[in-house]
Amino acid sequence: MAFIEIDSLTKTYGRLAALDRITLQIEKGEWVSIMGPSGSGKTTLLNLLGGLDRPSSGSVSINGSVITGMTLNELTQFRREHIGLVFQQFFMIPYLTALENVMIAQYYHSMADEDEAATALEKVGLGDRLHHLPSELSGGEKQRVCIARALINDAEIILADEPTGNLDADNETIVMNLFRRMHAEGHTLVLVTHDSTIGWKANRIATLEHGRLIKIDSGSSTRQEESSEIVLEGIDRSESLSL
Amino acid sequence: MFKRILLKSILRRKRHIGLALAIVIVGTSVVAALFSVFSNVDVKMSRELRRYGANMVVLPAQPPLAGSPTAESQISEKELKKIAGALNRPQVVAWIPLKYQVVVINGSKQAVLVGTNFENMVRVKPYLRIEGRLPRNTEDRGLLVGVEAARKLGLKIGERVQLGSGSSNLRESQTFQITGLVKSGASEDNRLFANLMPVRKLLKSTSIDVIMASVIGGMQSIEQLRQTIEAVAPRVRVEPVLKIAKSEGQLLNRISALSLIAAFIILTITTIAAMATIQSLITERRMEIGLMKVLGARNISIIALFASEAGIVALTGSLIGYGIGIALAQIIGYSAFGTSIDLNPVVFVTVLAIGFLIAVPGVPFFIKKITKIEPANTLRGEY
């Protein structure tokens, strides 16, 4: 049985099928890109994988747990223990600093640890932005805070929805290097994108169209390639970063 | 971390918190002012209404027949002492004994002489306008003459007059000096007023005809006094001056009703405003709530955060509102009654409760809202 088993997953809104009988297996430590045009159901699939939405039919099981059969509270608990989420919009609590935005994920998971949160932010190159409010951070910096927050509880699965969609080229490189590092560290990555350059970095690419899975391709990435040292380009750090 | 989130949420969202605080402060300050005045109004208004004169009279049980006073038609000195004891209560502003007698002035003309206590008379009848001065002490043979009587009799301040009891027999007369003129626009304008003691000596009688009292607390207070007085002096009867006592009661009831209606309207308006504010705050914070849920927050944690914020706003707003309300009450007290408004602990507790009622009106409402927020929809920007 695969680490993530998606079986005949369907999500309809009235007569419209956002997802139509999707079946897909994702192995532990695999990086899968979900690609497709706008409205193809990429985000819907990601939301169902993250337990943020309920399917109309079909099931999703992660590491043997059928999350589509869980209650809301069970889903919340599962999500905080196993899943890290990164969105295209840099969702942050506006009145909390970068450090506190990471700590809040720790707090809802178990217990906030300021030092650990600070270390996580240093690892994404934000050691000098710990006490900045979101309004004082650039888009790339905000997204890196969101990545640090997704990783702080050592989530096995990282689900990212167009994480570079709102970033310039430099920040896109920084963020993608962080994803490569997560993958190298053994996290299972599911990344939604409509950018083939980004999607191509994965092990496999699942392409959706009109809610249907139309093909699965191999990507350029292999675990062996990424286990080598990765230096975060564009971040002013002399040392290599290891997440 | 909860305290940290709560503190930052309050300190870094000053505009929103300020708006919510302002609503609570407006509501609670008005309620504190109204309730403080309301809790004092019966006493203050009652004292104010005493300006219109006595609202209670004590009469002999048997009314006097014209020209023939008898023991039954008078209040004896013994009864007067007992009644004086019964009237020694905080709700009695002042009382006066009154002894009426037709007297002969300078052996020719007649007028009604009234023996009384001047010190209390000006308190029982504060509407009297006096020119000159009052007789100095209870034995002073000073005379206060009504303006109409003075005009008809040709009397002036400083003049000495011979007052004789009964007919024109001046052997039973005594000399009094006019110290002042009195004007009321009523029967007092035709009377002569002197201290009770010299009048008693002149008339060789210690009994009196009537007692007038100024009582605060309305009809209920008068009724209590009636029972006490009639118990110690069964030969007398106590009656309210209905015109004044009833008007007073009606006025107090109307003021109370108006205060309550005003407080109710203000509370309703502020509660609606608070609910609208909370609604907009929750709508504005949907993303934040959705994100918390994505990060694994349970509904109860988010509700606890919002409820704590509302509680802090309620407590702070109520305390500030209470302070402002008390200040407003003092201004009202001094401008309307010329005196301060007493602090009432019940008002404090009520204002705190109302502050929470305003700030947390929609706890069930926002709990429902929060629990219904679906993170996937919210983060997609679909409300």
Chai-1 contact restraints between the chains, C-beta under 6 A:
chainA,res_idxA,chainB,res_idxB,connection_type,confidence,min_distance_angstrom,max_distance_angstrom,comment,restraint_id
A,N47,B,A376,contact,1.0,0.0,6.0,A-B,restraint_1
A,L52,B,P375,contact,1.0,0.0,6.0,A-B,restraint_2
A,L52,B,A376,contact,1.0,0.0,6.0,A-B,restraint_3
A,D53,B,A376,contact,1.0,0.0,6.0,A-B,restraint_4
A,T76,B,G296,contact,1.0,0.0,6.0,A-B,restraint_5
A,T76,B,R298,contact,1.0,0.0,6.0,A-B,restraint_6
A,R79,B,G296,contact,1.0,0.0,6.0,A-B,restraint_7
A,R80,B,G296,contact,1.0,0.0,6.0,A-B,restraint_8
A,L85,B,V294,contact,1.0,0.0,6.0,A-B,restraint_9
A,F91,B,L291,contact,1.0,0.0,6.0,A-B,restraint_10
A,I93,B,E288,contact,1.0,0.0,6.0,A-B,restraint_11
A,Y95,B,K8,contact,1.0,0.0,6.0,A-B,restraint_12
A,Y95,B,S9,contact,1.0,0.0,6.0,A-B,restraint_13
A,Y95,B,R12,contact,1.0,0.0,6.0,A-B,restraint_14
A,Y95,B,R13,contact,1.0,0.0,6.0,A-B,restraint_15
A,L96,B,K8,contact,1.0,0.0,6.0,A-B,restraint_16
A,A105,B,L295,contact,1.0,0.0,6.0,A-B,restraint_17
A,Y107,B,M1,contact,1.0,0.0,6.0,A-B,restraint_18
A,Y108,B,L295,contact,1.0,0.0,6.0,A-B,restraint_19
A,Y108,B,G296,contact,1.0,0.0,6.0,A-B,restraint_20
A,Y108,B,A297,contact,1.0,0.0,6.0,A-B,restraint_21
A,H109,B,G296,contact,1.0,0.0,6.0,A-B,restraint_22
A,A112,B,M1,contact,1.0,0.0,6.0,A-B,restraint_23
